[in-house]
């Protein structure tokens, strides 16, 4: 995924890493991933995956419906519905690289179950000063 960008415009994405390692690159920063990690990428986030391992990693990709964040980790929820994990279990993006490049950038956009290619002359990959709860995050199942 280093020669194009990807965006799901209708649902959050959930990616489980069965094997392999790499880095999820977004405008929010980078998240390193490895075996057993679960990546949650919010709807509308443009991203790339830089796969470090030479053999392709085995990934499970799933488009998550808007309610999926509530049901995604059902087994990690307490009886009152709150997550039974704390902030230190969730990895946020780090190492923000600011990019304002000019060129011919391919973005594959998923909408209504189809993938549409789009080409942009400029790619802005730097959300400096972002805040709030709309950002990709990772969670390591083996560490939990």
Secondary structure, 3 states (H helix, E strand, C coil): CCCCEEEECCCEEEEEEEECCEEEEECCEEEEECCCEEEEECCCCCEEEEECCCCCCEEEEEEECCCHHHHHCHHHECCCCCECCCHHHEEECECCCCCEEEEEEEEEEEECCEEEEEEEEEEECCCCCCCCCCCCEEEECCCC
